[in-house]
């Protein structure tokens, strides 16, 4: 092995390690941004539900979960539909029916 090449190999390894760390950090930042956006949508949807049903925040969360369960729709998708509904006035029929049923239950 040529000793003159060792510094070059070490620099290449360090560059590769640094690039791997940078890539991992970019991926983590993207995941965190998605989580923050998702959390914001969930909070907004809970706000829509508690306003409609004059509920406490924890009840709003329960209604979202119930609507998701009843319709077989992922929770985040239900939340997105509710937030968009507040702006555009359209809600998928299955979600609208499940939401109405959840808000008019006697035990609330």
Secondary structure as UniProt FT lines:
FT   HELIX           3..5
FT   HELIX           6..53
FT   HELIX           57..71
FT   HELIX           75..88
FT   HELIX           93..103
FT   TURN            106..107
//
